[in-house]
Amino acid sequence: MSCNHIDRLDSRRQFLARAGGGFGALAYAAISGEPLVGAPIGNGIAENSAARKIPARLGKAKNVIWLFMEGGPSHIDLFDHKPVVNELAGQSLPDSFERPVLAMGEINSPILECKRQWKRCGESGLMISDWLPHHHEIADELCVIRSCVSDGINHAGGVCQMNTGAVFGGRPSLGAWVSYGLGDPSESLPTFVVMKDSSSMVVNGVRAWGAGFMPSMHQGVLFETGPEPLRNLNNPAGVTSTQQRGKLDFINQLNRQHFEGRNSNTELEARIQSYELAARMQADAPVAIDVDDEPEHIRSMYGLDQKETQTYGRQCLLARRLVERGVRFVQLYSGAGSKWDSHSNIESNHSRLCGNVDKPIAGLIRDLKQRGMLEDTLVIWGGEFGRTPMSEKGSGRDHNPTGFTMWMAGGGVKAGQAIGATDEIGLHAVEDRLHVHDIHATIMGLLGMDHTEVIYMHKGRPERVDLNEGEFYRDILANG
């Protein structure tokens, strides 16, 4: 009997991978005690490994919509009312306050007055400024976290840490961890989608939504700005659906043959899967991204009928349509390219940007709630850090990673409450301090995952989303 094809086995790993259909690898996993969390199965899509890690006390969110205000929104002008700031306006920082390390180093600059009008909103009485009047209407849906802390003093480090947990690039983004831990419930849409409100690139570029050392299949997919988020969805002119399907099936067959024996090449696997996903998206994605078929009152709710709110409103509405169809993680960047940065002229900067996002965000929350989706969808708002009470260039504020605000809504979060506190002028978090690692651990918990159990082995080291430093903040839960 002749043998027409002989595989050369260069290592014990190759032998174990091919002997008995790979059962040697399973035996090794059992002996070593390594959890098979998020392990690729079948066609490479991660299994729903978090299902066994959902005790009743944790949240039951299935999806995340992260509203990322890139550049650092001023918490003390939006959600963290500090009357003492105005009492000390024009004076230097009192000696009783610890001097933080600032990006521009203007520690001794005079404190800048907050010119906003504040209001207690809803039955909860949450304080929200007049820069966000539409947020006044959804106050009772929000859990405002006033004690967030980061290590990044500049945009590169801040955006990187808020997304990946580290101030230096190379680690998986939170969206990638969610994709790895929960898997992909949709066969025709990406697990992790990213959108930005302009052609400007987010600081650090694609690393902000990258997969780091994980398989590339977990990285985010960037949708384009404007009415056509995904290009080339339609068949070429003169090509029927049957012809296109036959061509794609043949290409996929060749790709899979090429992949045999190269199973460790995750870049190759991710590229093949992206081709196959793109083919499936040609059937379903056009319907998912077509916001024009929404009723007029829904489009108006998101602000699609107004020039200043149209761009972000379209993205918020598209985010709802995507999670409705099974997309796990959607990240929407407002101010792409750090436009929320306001070292000067904070009044004009924040007035414009708040006007762009206020109505669309409120519309998103109301729409999710009326559809019964808010219980399953965790909505997150915030930037990479906040801003200082001290002035810069006379009319702006510097970066402040030592105490700033984010909020969450839905997904099992207790609504209508404020968590934590900063000091009298909003400079340092002093009560229920939540570092980025704690925030990531809490988001994972709200999605039903124990962050200490979602592990990826990298170079012999068990890696976790929180770099082994975060804790789940249980007081955020609606059920206590």
N, C-alpha and C positions, 0 to 999 in steps of 0.2 A: 504494500500500500504506500503510495507516494504522499508526501506532504508538500503542498504548494506554498505554504506560508509558515514561517518560523518566527516567533517573537523572541527577541533577545532580552533576557532578564538581567539587568545590570545591578540590581540591588535586592536585598531582602524585602524592602518595601514593595517593590514591583511584584515580587513573588507572592506576598501576602495579599496584595490587591487583586491578583488574578486567580489565585488558588481558591477554588470553591466559591467563585462569584464574589470574593471580597469578605467572606465570613471570618477570615483571619483578623481583619480590622475590628469586627464586632467583638471577637474574643479579646483583643487587646484592650478595647474600651472597657469591657467587663472587668478584666484583671486590674487595670489601672484605676478604676473607679471614676473615670472622667465622665461627666454628664454629657449626654448626647443632645444638648440644648441647641436648637436651631440647626441641627445637622442637615445638610442637603440630602434629599431623598428623591428617588424617581427622576423627574426631569430637572432636578437641581433646585427646585423651590423649597424653601425651608418649611419643615413641618410645624404645625401649630403646637409647639412644645410648651407654651405657657399655660395650656389648658389645665394641667394638673397643679398649677401654682396659683390658683385663684381662690383663696379662702374668702369666706363671706365678708370679712371685715375690709377687704380691699375694693377699690373701684372696679367698675365693669365697663369702662370705656373701650370702644373697639377702634376708634379712629382719633387722629389729632389734626387740628388746624392751628398752626402757629403763625400768629400775626407779628412779624418781626419788624420793629421800627429801627432800622439800621442807622447808627450814628449817635444814639444815646438821647432819648427823650427826657425832658426835665421833670422828674417825679414831684419836685416841690412846687411846680407850676401846674400840675395835672391831678395827682391823686393823694399827695401827702401834704396837707395844709399845715403850714408852719408860721403862725402869726409873729413869732419871735424874729423871723427873718426880716420882716418889715420894721420891727422895733429897733433892730441893729443896723438897718440899711445905712450905707455910707461909712460904717465903722469897720475896723480891722477885726479879724477873727479873734474872739476873746482867748486869753491864755488858758482858760479851763478846758478848751477843746483840743484833742490830740491832732497834731498836724499830719495829714496824710501825704503820701507821695502822689503828686499830680503830674499829668502829662505835660502841661505847660509851666508848671512850677510856680504859679502865681498864688502862693499861700497867703501872702500879706495884702492881696488886693481887697478893697472894701467889699462888704457884703452887698449884693444886688437885690433891690426891692422886687417882690413879686407883685405884679400889677393885676393879677387875676381877681375876679369875683368868685367866691366859693358858695356852694349850696349843699345842704343836706338832702340827699336824694332818696326817693322811695321809702318804703316802710323801714328799711335797714338804716337809713340815715347816713349812708356813706358820703363822705365829702368828695365832691368832684368839681373841678373848676369850670368856668364858662368857656374854656377852649374846647370842651367836649360836651356840648349841650345835648346831643343825641344819646350820649352815655348816661345822662341823667335818667332816661327812660328805661334803661336796662340795669340800673344799679342793683336791683334785688336779685339779679342773676349772677353777679360777680363775686368772686373771692379775691380781694385785693391783698397782695403780699407786699408789705411795706418795708421788709427787712432783708432784701436780697443783697448778696455780696459776691464779687468776682475778684479775680487776681489780675485781670488785664487792664492796664492803665491807658493803653492806646487801642485804636480800632482793630488793628491786626490781631493783637492778643485777645481783646475782648470778644470780638465776633468768633474767633476760633474757639475760645473756651466755652462760650454760650452754646455753640453748636457741638463741640467734640469733647468738652471737659478739660482740655489742655490749652495753654496759651500758645503752644507750638504745634504746627501742622503735623499730620501723619496718622492721627487716630480717627476711628470711624465717627461719623456724625450721629446724633441722637436718632435721626430718621433711619439711618442704617441699622442701628441697634434694634429699633422697633421692627424693621423688616426682618432682621435675623431672628429675633425672639418670637415673633408672632406669625411669620410667613405671609404669603400672598393669597388673599381670598379671591382675587380676580384673575382670570386667565387672559383678559384682553386689555387690561390697563396696568400701568406701573404700580408698584407698591408705594413708592415715595416720589412725590411730585413737588417741584419748586417753581415758583413764579416770582417775578420782580416787576416793579411798576415803571421801569424805563429801560432804555438800551444800556444804561450804565451797569457795570459789573459790580457785584457785591465784593466787599473787601475779602481778599484771599481767594477769590474766584471759586471754582468748582470744589475746592477743598472744603468749603463750608458745608457742602452736602455730600462729600465723598464717603467711600467705604473704608478708607484707611487700609489696614492690614487684613480686612475681611474680603471675601470674594466680591468682585466688582458688581455682581448682580444686585447687591444691596444699596448701591449708591442712588442718589436722587436723579430724577429725569427733569431737565429744565424745559419748561414750556415757554414759548416766545411771548413777548409783550404784544398786545393788540388783539384784534378780532379773529386772528388765525393763529392760535397757540401752537398748533402742530401742522407743519408743512408736509406736502407730498402724501397726504392721506388717500387721495383719489388715484385711481388707475391712470396710466398714461393714455393719451388720446388713441383710440382705435384698438385698445386692449380690453377684452371682455373679462369679467370676473372669473370665468372658467379658465381662460388662458393664464391669467395672473396667478390663480391658485395652483395650476399645474407647474408653472415655472418656480414658484416659491417652494412647493413640495419637493421638487427636484433639487433645488439649492440646499434646502434643509437636510435632505438625505446625504448629499455630498459633505455638508458641514459635519454631520454626526459621524460619518465614516472617518473624517479627518480627526475628529476629537477622540476616537478610540485610541487608547494607549497614551493619551495626553491629559488624563483626568486631573492632574495636579495643576494644570495651567488654567487658573481661574479667570484670567483676562480673556483667554480664548473662549471659555465656557460662557462668560458674560456677553461676549460679542455675538456668539451664536444665539443665545437666548434673546438678545436684543433684536436680532433679525426676526426670530420667530414671533416675539411680542409685537414687533412693528407690523407683521403680516396680519396678526389677529386684530390689531388696533384698527386696521383699515375697515373692518366691519362694524366695530362698536364705538370707537373713539369719536367719529363725526357726530354721533348722537349725543355723547357725553359732553362734548365741548360746545354744543350749539345752544348758547344761552338765549338766542333770539326767539326760541320757541316758548320761552317763559311768558306767562301772562303779564300784561302791562303793569298791573299793580305790584307784582313781585319785582320787576325790573326797576320800578320807581322806588320801592322799598330800599333797594341797594344803591340808589343814586345814579342809575344808568342814564337818566334823563337830564343830568346836569354835567356840564363840562368838567368841573373841578373834582367830581366824585366818580366820574365814569370809569376811569382806568382801574382804580382799586375796587370799585363796586363790581366790575365785571369779573375780577379775579376772586372776590369773595363769593360771588354767585357760582362761579365755576368750581370753586373749592367745595361748596355744598353739593353740587352735582357729582363731583368725583367721589366724595366719601359716601354719597348715596349709592354709588355703584361699586363700593368695596375698596377704594384706595385707602391705605392705612394712614398715611402721613402726608399732609400738604403744608408747605411752608410758603407764606406770602410775604415778600420783602417790600416794605414801604420805605422810600428814600434810599433806594439802591445806590451804592457809592457813598454811603455815610452822610446823606443829606440832612438827617436829623441833627447832625453836629452843629452846634451853635455857639462858637467861641465869640461871636459878635452878632448883633441884631437878632436876638432870640425872639423878640416880639414878632417881627415879620416872618422869620423862619418857621417858628412853631405855629403861628396863625395859619400860614398856608398849608403846612403838612397836616395839622389837625383837621382843617377843612376838607382835605382830600380823603381822610380815612374815617372820620367820626360817623357819618351816616352809613357808609357801607358796613362797618363793623357792627353797629347797632342793628342794621337790617339783617345781617347774618345771624346774630343771636336770636332775634325774634323769629326769623324764618325756620331756624333749626328747632326752636321750641314748638312752633305751631305744627310742625311735621312730626313731632315726637322723636326727633333725632338728637336733641340736646343731651339726653340721658346717656347716649352711647358715644357722643362726640365731645372730646375735650378740646376746648378753645383756649389758647394761650396768647397773651399780649405782653410785649416788652421789647427792650433793646439789649445791647451788650452791657450797658451800664446806665447810670443816671447822670445828673449834673450837679455841680457844687453850688452852695449858697453864695460863695464868693464870686465876684464879677471877673470878667476878662474883657479887655479892650473897652471897658466902660458900659457895654450893652449886651454881653453874653455871659455864658457860664462854662467852666472847664469840665472835663470828664470826672465822674465820681463813681468808682467801683466799690466804695466802702459802705454804701447804703443807698439802695434805690428800690423802685417799685416795679412789680409785674402783677398781672392778674390772670386768673383762670376762671373758666365757666364750664358748666356741664360735666359729663364724665364722672359723676359720683362726687363732685366737689360740693362742699357746703356753701350755698349761695348766700349773698347778702351779709358778708362778714369781712372784717379787716383783720389780717394776721400780722403780728410783729409790729415793730416800731423803730424809727430812727430817733436820734437825739433831737433837741429843741430846734435845731436849724436844718435837719435833714442831711447831716454830713456822714454820720456813722450809724449803722444798724446796732441797736442796743437791746432789743427784745426779740426772742425767737429768731435769731439770726440764721438765715438760710443761704448757704453757699451754693454756687452753681452745681456742685456735686449732689447736694441735698435736693435741689430742684429736679435734676435728672432722675435721681432715685425715686422721687415722689411721682414724677410723670410715668415712670415705668410701673410703679405700684398702682396708679390709677388705671393703667391699661391691664392690670391683673397679673403683672409679672413681679416676682421677687428679684430685685436687681442683683442680689448676691448669688442667685442661681443661674442667671443668664450669662453664661461664660463662653468666651472664645479663646481657644488655646493658640497662642502666638509665640513661636520660638521657645516652646516649653514652659511658657508663663501663662497662668490663667488670667485673662483680661476681662474686666468688667466695665460697664458704662461709667461708673463713678470713680474709677481709679482706686477702689477700695477705701474711699474717704467719705462717701455720702450715706445719709440715712433717710428712710421714708418718713415724711412728716405726717403723722396720723391725724393731727387735729384738723387737717384740711378736709377730711371725709364728712360727707353729709350724714352718715350713720354713726359717726363718732368712732 
